[in-house]
Amino acid sequence: MTVVGFHASHEQLHPSDLLAAVQAAETAGFDAAMCSDHFAPWGERQGQSAYTWSWLGAALATTSNLTFGTVSAPGQRYHPAILAQAMATLSAMHPGRLWVALGSGENVNEHITGDAWPSKTDRDARLRECVAIIRALLDGEEVTHHGHVTVDAARLWTLPEVAPLLIGPAITPQTAAAHAGWADGLATTNQSPEALRQVFDSYRQAGGKGELIVQVHLSWAESIQEAERVALDQWQTNTFPPPTCWDLPSPAAFDAASTDVGIDAVRTAVHVTDSLDELTDYLGSLVELGADRLYLHHVSGDPQTQQDFIAASAQRVLPALR
């Protein structure tokens, strides 16, 4: 059975509101949750960006059965040994309930260290080093490494009985294939059926194992006009393909670049609907393409709207999908 999860967007809501949302999602029957791990939002109207690892500790402790995932970037803002320690601690306390997708990052989050923003080739090489370092540390090894990152005699003293899955995040078929050699699964976002199929196929054909995860950006309201308004207001800045989305340095830069972005462009990134039945059919089509897990991200920044979506999903979406 396909796992249906709730996405908690730290860029858009206060962490207390997100904690209430995942608690409500568990009560409503969602199977899982995931969250972002950013230092800054994608645009100034989104207005939030709390620290993921503090929040995950609270979320795991105040829910019973939900698994949690996050998408993080080792190598610049996070030293891989520190990130491994964070994963190990949460996994030791909550066995089997955490997965982490490891990506090469975005300048909007990573520039805060003051280090130069590397080329994509260097970032990919750095990521591969970090994955190997994190795996070795989670296996209890002492690690010394000199390359794109430096590690000196690091060892984790608190180890989990069940190591967290390390997932490869990818938007393009090329990145999906590149992750296949190390990842325990693949995470991507909703795209056209043709594009999504190419991402899935590239990962599998390159030998990729594990589950296929899709984070589904959506905007639902009782009127299509309201659903479009919310999508345009909150996700207008999230329509740029690579390398623009990797390289812009600040929320203000994303806002400036998206001034002329209209609802048609937003609809390529957000599934906009006024019908829960239509939304359910759309989610079912992602399952037919091969998705093992769906994480639903209503792009509204309003806490009550999130609660309303969770309640509506419990009544209409989750039962129909199952």
C-alpha positions as semicolon CSV with decimal commas, in nm:
position;residue;x (nm);y (nm);z (nm)
1;M;0,000;0,000;0,000
2;T;0,128;0,345;-0,089
3;V;0,242;0,551;0,209
4;V;0,072;0,891;0,223
5;G;0,253;1,153;0,429
6;F;0,220;1,519;0,522
7;H;0,489;1,772;0,434
8;A;0,573;2,032;0,701
9;S;0,711;2,342;0,530
10;H;0,946;2,528;0,765
11;E;0,971;2,815;0,516
12;Q;0,603;2,896;0,552
13;L;0,480;2,824;0,904
14;H;0,596;2,878;1,260
15;P;0,741;2,556;1,406
16;S;0,468;2,539;1,671
17;D;0,203;2,546;1,400
18;L;0,389;2,276;1,210
19;L;0,408;2,061;1,521
20;A;0,032;2,095;1,568
21;A;-0,015;2,006;1,201
22;V;0,183;1,681;1,214
23;Q;0,006;1,581;1,534
24;A;-0,326;1,641;1,358
25;A;-0,201;1,452;1,053
26;E;-0,125;1,145;1,262
27;T;-0,470;1,158;1,422
28;A;-0,626;1,200;1,077
29;G;-0,458;0,886;0,946
30;F;-0,154;1,007;0,756
31;D;0,121;0,746;0,760
32;A;0,427;0,969;0,768
33;A;0,568;1,321;0,755
34;M;0,863;1,503;0,608
35;C;1,002;1,854;0,632
36;S;1,242;2,094;0,468
37;D;1,584;2,187;0,610
38;H;1,659;2,545;0,503
39;F;1,826;2,846;0,661
40;A;1,608;3,089;0,465
41;P;1,269;3,078;0,290
42;W;1,233;3,086;-0,088
43;G;1,078;3,433;-0,075
44;E;1,012;3,701;0,184
45;R;0,634;3,644;0,181
46;Q;0,687;3,289;0,305
47;G;0,843;3,449;0,611
48;Q;0,974;3,158;0,825
49;S;1,264;2,914;0,843
50;A;1,303;2,733;1,174
51;Y;1,583;2,488;1,259
52;T;1,479;2,146;1,134
53;W;1,675;1,927;1,375
54;S;1,534;2,090;1,689
55;W;1,185;2,056;1,544
56;L;1,236;1,691;1,445
57;G;1,323;1,605;1,805
58;A;0,995;1,754;1,922
59;A;0,794;1,602;1,637
60;L;0,927;1,251;1,691
61;A;0,869;1,276;2,066
62;T;0,510;1,403;2,039
63;T;0,384;1,162;1,773
64;S;0,364;0,785;1,809
65;N;0,398;0,613;1,477
66;L;0,480;0,866;1,207
67;T;0,809;0,825;1,028
68;F;0,985;1,150;0,943
69;G;1,214;1,251;0,663
70;T;1,404;1,565;0,576
71;V;1,614;1,688;0,286
72;S;1,953;1,819;0,397
73;A;2,279;1,931;0,238
74;P;2,608;1,824;0,397
75;G;2,939;1,984;0,318
76;Q;2,908;2,360;0,377
77;R;2,643;2,475;0,624
78;Y;2,660;2,131;0,787
79;H;2,983;1,945;0,849
80;P;2,904;1,580;0,763
81;A;3,016;1,455;1,106
82;I;2,773;1,692;1,281
83;L;2,492;1,591;1,048
84;A;2,570;1,223;1,111
85;Q;2,558;1,286;1,487
86;A;2,217;1,453;1,457
87;M;2,082;1,160;1,255
88;A;2,231;0,903;1,491
89;T;2,089;1,067;1,803
90;L;1,733;1,089;1,671
91;S;1,754;0,736;1,530
92;A;1,884;0,601;1,862
93;M;1,587;0,755;2,041
94;H;1,327;0,668;1,774
95;P;1,445;0,354;1,589
96;G;1,334;0,320;1,230
97;R;1,142;0,648;1,221
98;L;1,390;0,876;1,040
99;W;1,519;0,905;0,685
100;V;1,736;1,179;0,542
101;A;1,772;1,282;0,179
102;L;2,120;1,420;0,111
103;G;2,156;1,680;-0,164
104;S;2,418;1,922;-0,292
105;G;2,236;2,227;-0,155
106;E;2,129;2,574;-0,266
107;N;2,320;2,899;-0,236
108;V;2,030;3,068;-0,055
109;N;2,101;2,844;0,245
110;E;2,471;2,769;0,218
111;H;2,621;3,115;0,156
112;I;2,588;3,201;0,526
113;T;2,923;3,033;0,601
114;G;3,101;3,294;0,391
115;D;3,263;3,025;0,180
116;A;3,246;3,053;-0,198
117;W;2,954;2,877;-0,367
118;P;3,119;2,586;-0,554
119;S;3,045;2,474;-0,907
120;K;2,785;2,202;-0,952
121;T;3,063;1,954;-1,037
122;D;3,242;2,032;-0,711
123;R;2,918;2,022;-0,512
124;D;2,835;1,679;-0,650
125;A;3,183;1,551;-0,568
126;R;3,155;1,698;-0,219
127;L;2,819;1,529;-0,171
128;R;2,960;1,187;-0,262
129;E;3,239;1,235;-0,009
130;C;2,991;1,340;0,258
131;V;2,766;1,041;0,195
132;A;3,061;0,805;0,239
133;I;3,168;0,985;0,558
134;I;2,818;0,979;0,706
135;R;2,770;0,608;0,627
136;A;3,104;0,520;0,784
137;L;3,025;0,717;1,098
138;L;2,680;0,558;1,128
139;D;2,853;0,219;1,099
140;G;3,064;0,305;1,404
141;E;3,390;0,369;1,220
142;E;3,645;0,634;1,307
143;V;3,682;0,864;1,008
144;T;3,968;1,081;0,890
145;H;3,922;1,236;0,548
146;H;4,084;1,509;0,338
147;G;3,911;1,623;0,021
148;H;3,630;1,868;-0,047
149;V;3,566;1,838;0,328
150;T;3,806;1,759;0,611
151;V;3,734;1,517;0,894
152;D;3,983;1,444;1,172
153;A;3,947;1,124;1,374
154;A;3,568;1,155;1,411
155;R;3,367;0,880;1,577
156;L;3,005;0,865;1,690
157;W;2,974;0,742;2,047
158;T;2,595;0,712;2,046
159;L;2,487;0,487;1,760
160;P;2,137;0,382;1,654
161;E;2,031;0,021;1,639
162;V;1,866;0,101;1,304
163;A;2,061;0,344;1,085
164;P;1,847;0,599;0,902
165;L;1,796;0,549;0,530
166;L;2,001;0,788;0,318
167;I;1,785;0,897;0,024
168;G;1,892;1,066;-0,301
169;P;1,693;1,380;-0,391
170;A;1,663;1,446;-0,765
171;I;1,461;1,659;-1,006
172;T;1,633;1,554;-1,328
173;P;1,699;1,208;-1,475
174;Q;2,071;1,282;-1,474
175;T;2,080;1,348;-1,100
176;A;1,858;1,046;-1,031
177;A;2,102;0,820;-1,217
178;A;2,398;0,974;-1,035
179;H;2,241;0,896;-0,696
180;A;2,164;0,535;-0,785
181;G;2,506;0,413;-0,679
182;W;2,473;0,519;-0,316
183;A;2,111;0,597;-0,227
184;D;1,868;0,382;-0,028
185;G;1,579;0,535;-0,225
186;L;1,487;0,833;-0,443
187;A;1,296;1,150;-0,355
188;T;1,160;1,393;-0,614
189;T;0,875;1,642;-0,662
190;N;0,563;1,634;-0,876
191;Q;0,631;1,705;-1,243
192;S;0,459;1,616;-1,567
193;P;0,395;1,241;-1,602
194;E;0,657;1,216;-1,876
195;A;0,924;1,394;-1,671
196;L;0,847;1,193;-1,359
197;R;0,862;0,866;-1,549
198;Q;1,204;0,961;-1,686
199;V;1,333;1,036;-1,336
200;F;1,205;0,703;-1,203
201;D;1,334;0,507;-1,503
202;S;1,678;0,668;-1,491
203;Y;1,715;0,579;-1,126
204;R;1,605;0,218;-1,170
205;Q;1,804;0,162;-1,491
206;A;2,118;0,286;-1,314
207;G;2,064;0,023;-1,044
208;G;1,883;0,242;-0,793
209;K;1,720;0,054;-0,506
210;G;1,460;0,134;-0,242
211;E;1,138;0,333;-0,252
212;L;1,039;0,610;-0,492
213;I;0,921;0,916;-0,297
214;V;0,726;1,209;-0,443
215;Q;0,673;1,536;-0,258
216;V;0,350;1,675;-0,405
217;H;0,316;2,054;-0,401
218;L;-0,054;2,139;-0,417
219;S;-0,300;2,418;-0,355
220;W;-0,659;2,325;-0,272
221;A;-0,948;2,558;-0,190
222;E;-1,324;2,559;-0,235
223;S;-1,285;2,792;-0,535
224;I;-1,025;2,764;-0,807
225;Q;-0,964;3,138;-0,781
226;E;-0,861;3,105;-0,415
227;A;-0,647;2,802;-0,487
228;E;-0,468;2,995;-0,761
229;R;-0,424;3,301;-0,537
230;V;-0,257;3,095;-0,265
231;A;-0,034;2,911;-0,510
232;L;0,080;3,232;-0,679
233;D;0,139;3,416;-0,353
234;Q;0,336;3,141;-0,180
235;W;0,505;2,940;-0,456
236;Q;0,572;3,197;-0,728
237;T;0,940;3,190;-0,631
238;N;0,967;2,811;-0,671
239;T;0,921;2,778;-1,046
240;F;1,280;2,818;-1,164
241;P;1,468;2,520;-1,307
242;P;1,834;2,455;-1,229
243;P;2,075;2,628;-1,217
244;T;1,873;2,937;-1,117
245;C;1,713;2,768;-0,816
246;W;2,057;2,652;-0,698
247;D;2,242;2,979;-0,740
248;L;2,021;3,270;-0,628
249;P;2,163;3,397;-0,296
250;S;1,866;3,533;-0,096
251;P;1,486;3,540;-0,056
252;A;1,492;3,894;-0,198
253;A;1,671;3,766;-0,508
254;F;1,404;3,498;-0,558
255;D;1,133;3,763;-0,519
256;A;1,301;3,989;-0,774
257;A;1,345;3,707;-1,023
258;S;0,979;3,598;-0,995
259;T;0,815;3,938;-1,045
260;D;0,672;3,838;-1,384
261;V;0,592;3,475;-1,298
262;G;0,222;3,407;-1,350
263;I;-0,020;3,133;-1,252
264;D;0,052;2,924;-1,563
265;A;0,416;2,890;-1,460
266;V;0,318;2,821;-1,099
267;R;0,089;2,542;-1,217
268;T;0,393;2,359;-1,356
269;A;0,520;2,328;-0,996
270;V;0,195;2,320;-0,795
271;H;-0,113;2,105;-0,854
272;V;-0,394;2,363;-0,822
273;T;-0,747;2,234;-0,766
274;D;-1,084;2,303;-0,607
275;S;-1,183;1,935;-0,606
276;L;-1,070;1,670;-0,358
277;D;-1,192;1,402;-0,598
278;E;-0,974;1,543;-0,875
279;L;-0,681;1,567;-0,633
280;T;-0,729;1,203;-0,537
281;D;-0,731;1,100;-0,904
282;Y;-0,411;1,296;-0,960
283;L;-0,240;1,132;-0,663
284;G;-0,355;0,795;-0,791
285;S;-0,186;0,868;-1,123
286;L;0,144;0,921;-0,939
287;V;0,102;0,583;-0,774
288;E;0,040;0,427;-1,116
289;L;0,368;0,579;-1,235
290;G;0,546;0,393;-0,955
291;A;0,551;0,621;-0,651
292;D;0,580;0,424;-0,327
293;R;0,538;0,727;-0,100
294;L;0,350;1,054;-0,147
295;Y;0,408;1,353;0,080
296;L;0,134;1,613;0,040
297;H;0,245;1,975;0,069
298;H;-0,038;2,227;0,070
299;V;0,152;2,546;-0,015
300;S;-0,066;2,769;0,204
301;G;0,113;2,961;0,478
302;D;-0,202;2,979;0,693
303;P;-0,211;2,737;0,991
304;Q;-0,589;2,701;0,983
305;T;-0,586;2,618;0,614
306;Q;-0,336;2,342;0,689
307;Q;-0,565;2,200;0,957
308;D;-0,863;2,221;0,720
309;F;-0,669;2,037;0,449
310;I;-0,568;1,763;0,692
311;A;-0,930;1,717;0,803
312;A;-1,059;1,713;0,446
313;S;-0,793;1,463;0,343
314;A;-0,894;1,234;0,628
315;Q;-1,252;1,233;0,505
316;R;-1,204;1,216;0,130
317;V;-0,849;1,169;0,005
318;L;-0,691;0,906;0,229
319;P;-0,983;0,657;0,219
320;A;-1,010;0,685;-0,159
321;L;-0,638;0,629;-0,214
322;R;-0,652;0,318;0,003
